[in-house]
Amino acid sequence: MPMRILCLHGWGTNVKILQTQIGPLMRELERDHSANFHFIEGNIDAEPGPGVEGFYDGPYYSYYKFPRSFEDSEESMLEAYEMLYDVIDEDGPFDGALGFSHGGTLISGFLIHHAKTRPYDPPPFRCAIFLNSLPPFRMHPGGKPHIDDGLDGYLNIHTVSIVGKKDFVYEYSLALHHLCNPSMSSLVMHNNGHDVPRDPANVSVMARAVRKMFTEAVY
């Protein structure tokens, strides 16, 4: 049976943009029925995300107020977590989740929040794919992201982190990978920036890592 994967797009993008970004990887994983993909769109209007304007049509969305400042309350993010619970209840269950950038930040935050608030419940997903993603963070306008405190020890599912060496969030994507359980996580590096490689060689490497994760998550 294919793994059912819930997919979340980046800040200032939309579902169609994510489908373009992950198109070759998605088709490769669908080719042998490794996975099928379910997409949900953010409901908060946003400015175009990095590298989006002029290349992809809007409208553009996020899942919560992003990026969070130090003055922002938790309300918008907690509403996004409740939205994910609703999607899982209505359209799930899902074996795993995939998030690009902001979408990966939401998934990681959601998993950590779930582990903290429902410690006796199983995780909402058995595995996760983080594409150029950051951990939950706050930042001053024009400043650098400051990763939230208290995140260690909660990402105990199988994960693959796909990280661009030339990405402006490179160090934060590595930080998210290091929050994952080292016995259940793998890291795939590519030479691109804040995007997903679509060439056959990189797609093959990413797909191999994801398939291995699927096997480990099932058994």
C-alpha positions as CSV (number, residue, x, y, z in Angstrom):
1,M,0.0,0.0,0.0
2,P,1.3,3.5,-0.8
3,M,2.2,5.7,2.1
4,R,-0.3,8.6,2.5
5,I,1.6,11.9,2.8
6,L,0.1,15.2,3.9
7,C,1.9,18.1,2.1
8,L,2.3,21.6,3.3
9,H,3.6,24.5,1.1
10,G,6.0,27.3,2.0
11,W,5.2,30.8,3.2
12,G,4.0,33.1,0.5
13,T,3.2,30.3,-1.9
14,N,0.3,27.9,-2.6
15,V,-0.5,24.3,-3.4
16,K,0.2,24.6,-7.1
17,I,3.6,26.1,-6.4
18,L,4.5,23.2,-4.1
19,Q,3.3,20.7,-6.6
20,T,5.7,22.2,-9.1
21,Q,8.5,22.3,-6.6
22,I,8.2,18.6,-5.7
23,G,6.8,17.4,-9.0
24,P,9.7,15.2,-10.1
25,L,10.2,13.7,-6.6
26,M,6.4,13.2,-6.3
27,R,6.2,11.4,-9.7
28,E,9.2,9.2,-8.8
29,L,7.5,8.1,-5.5
30,E,4.2,7.6,-7.3
31,R,5.8,5.6,-10.1
32,D,6.3,2.5,-8.0
33,H,3.3,3.3,-5.7
34,S,5.6,4.2,-2.8
35,A,3.4,7.1,-1.8
36,N,0.4,9.3,-2.7
37,F,0.1,12.9,-1.8
38,H,-2.6,15.0,-0.2
39,F,-2.2,18.8,-0.3
40,I,-3.7,21.5,1.9
41,E,-3.5,25.2,1.3
42,G,-2.9,27.9,3.9
43,N,-5.8,30.3,4.7
44,I,-3.9,33.4,5.6
45,D,-3.0,35.9,2.8
46,A,0.7,36.5,2.5
47,E,3.2,38.4,0.4
48,P,5.1,36.3,-2.2
49,G,7.8,34.2,-0.6
50,P,11.5,34.2,-1.4
51,G,12.1,33.7,-5.1
52,V,8.4,33.4,-5.9
53,E,7.4,36.7,-7.4
54,G,7.8,36.9,-11.1
55,F,8.1,33.1,-11.4
56,Y,4.8,31.8,-9.9
57,D,1.3,33.2,-9.9
58,G,-0.6,34.0,-6.7
59,P,-2.6,34.2,-4.6
60,Y,0.0,33.5,-1.9
61,Y,-0.8,32.0,1.5
62,S,0.7,30.9,4.8
63,Y,-0.7,28.7,7.5
64,Y,-0.2,31.1,10.4
65,K,1.3,34.6,11.0
66,F,4.8,34.1,9.7
67,P,7.5,34.8,10.7
68,R,6.5,35.2,14.3
69,S,8.0,38.2,16.1
70,F,8.8,38.2,19.8
71,E,5.7,40.2,20.5
72,D,3.3,37.8,18.7
73,S,1.0,35.6,20.7
74,E,0.8,31.8,20.1
75,E,-2.8,32.1,18.9
76,S,-2.2,32.0,15.2
77,M,0.2,29.1,15.4
78,L,-2.1,27.1,17.8
79,E,-5.0,27.7,15.3
80,A,-2.8,26.1,12.6
81,Y,-2.2,23.1,14.8
82,E,-5.9,22.7,15.3
83,M,-6.4,23.0,11.6
84,L,-4.0,20.0,11.1
85,Y,-5.9,18.0,13.7
86,D,-9.1,18.7,11.7
87,V,-7.5,17.7,8.4
88,I,-6.3,14.4,10.0
89,D,-9.7,13.7,11.4
90,E,-11.5,14.5,8.2
91,D,-9.1,13.3,5.5
92,G,-6.7,11.0,7.3
93,P,-5.2,9.1,8.7
94,F,-1.8,9.9,7.1
95,D,1.3,7.9,7.3
96,G,3.6,10.9,7.0
97,A,3.9,14.6,6.3
98,L,6.0,16.7,3.9
99,G,6.7,20.3,4.4
100,F,8.6,22.9,2.4
101,S,10.2,25.7,4.5
102,H,7.3,27.2,6.5
103,G,5.3,24.0,5.9
104,G,8.1,22.0,7.5
105,T,8.3,24.5,10.4
106,L,4.6,24.0,11.0
107,I,4.9,20.2,10.9
108,S,7.9,20.1,13.3
109,G,6.1,22.5,15.7
110,F,2.9,20.5,15.5
111,L,4.7,17.3,16.3
112,I,6.5,18.8,19.2
113,H,3.3,20.4,20.5
114,H,1.5,17.1,20.2
115,A,4.3,15.3,22.1
116,K,4.2,17.8,24.9
117,T,0.4,18.2,25.3
118,R,-0.6,14.6,24.5
119,P,2.3,12.5,25.7
120,Y,0.3,9.3,26.0
121,D,-1.1,9.5,22.4
122,P,0.8,8.2,19.4
123,P,2.3,10.8,17.1
124,P,0.0,12.1,14.3
125,F,2.4,10.8,11.7
126,R,4.9,7.9,11.5
127,C,7.4,9.9,9.4
128,A,8.1,13.3,8.0
129,I,10.0,14.9,5.1
130,F,11.5,18.4,5.8
131,L,12.4,20.3,2.7
132,N,14.6,23.4,3.3
133,S,12.7,23.8,6.6
134,L,13.4,25.6,9.9
135,P,12.4,24.6,13.4
136,P,9.8,26.8,15.2
137,F,11.4,30.3,15.6
138,R,10.8,34.0,16.3
139,M,12.6,36.9,14.8
140,H,12.8,40.7,15.0
141,P,12.1,42.5,11.7
142,G,15.2,42.3,9.6
143,G,16.9,40.1,12.2
144,K,18.0,36.5,12.3
145,P,15.7,33.7,13.3
146,H,15.9,32.7,17.0
147,I,15.0,29.1,17.4
148,D,12.4,28.5,20.2
149,D,13.5,27.0,23.5
150,G,12.4,23.6,24.7
151,L,12.3,21.7,21.4
152,D,14.8,18.9,22.1
153,G,13.8,15.3,22.6
154,Y,10.3,15.5,21.0
155,L,10.8,14.6,17.3
156,N,10.8,10.8,17.7
157,I,9.5,9.7,14.4
158,H,11.4,8.7,11.2
159,T,12.5,11.8,9.3
160,V,14.4,12.8,6.2
161,S,15.8,16.4,6.1
162,I,16.6,17.6,2.6
163,V,18.9,20.7,2.8
164,G,20.4,23.1,0.3
165,K,24.0,24.0,0.9
166,K,23.4,27.4,-0.7
167,D,20.1,28.0,1.0
168,F,19.8,31.1,3.1
169,V,18.2,29.0,5.9
170,Y,20.9,26.3,5.6
171,E,22.0,26.5,9.2
172,Y,18.4,26.4,10.5
173,S,17.6,23.4,8.3
174,L,20.6,21.6,9.9
175,A,19.3,22.7,13.3
176,L,16.0,21.1,12.6
177,H,17.7,17.9,11.5
178,H,19.6,17.9,14.8
179,L,16.4,18.1,16.8
180,C,15.3,14.8,15.2
181,N,16.0,11.5,16.9
182,P,19.5,10.6,15.4
183,S,18.6,6.9,15.3
184,M,15.5,7.6,13.2
185,S,16.7,10.5,10.9
186,S,18.7,10.9,7.7
187,L,20.1,14.0,6.0
188,V,20.2,14.6,2.2
189,M,22.3,17.6,1.1
190,H,22.1,19.3,-2.3
191,N,24.0,22.1,-3.9
192,N,20.9,24.3,-4.6
193,G,19.5,27.2,-2.7
194,H,15.9,27.5,-1.3
195,D,14.3,25.1,-3.6
196,V,14.0,21.4,-4.4
197,P,16.3,19.9,-7.0
198,R,14.5,18.5,-10.0
199,D,17.3,16.9,-11.9
200,P,17.3,13.1,-12.2
201,A,20.5,12.5,-10.1
202,N,19.2,14.5,-7.1
203,V,15.7,13.2,-7.4
204,S,17.1,9.6,-7.3
205,V,19.1,10.3,-4.1
206,M,16.1,12.0,-2.4
207,A,13.7,9.2,-3.4
208,R,16.1,6.5,-2.2
209,A,16.3,8.2,1.2
210,V,12.5,8.6,1.4
211,R,11.8,5.0,0.4
212,K,14.2,3.8,3.1
213,M,12.5,6.0,5.7
214,F,9.1,4.6,4.6
215,T,10.4,1.0,5.1
216,E,11.7,1.8,8.5
217,A,8.6,3.7,9.5
218,V,6.4,0.7,8.6
219,Y,8.6,-2.0,10.3
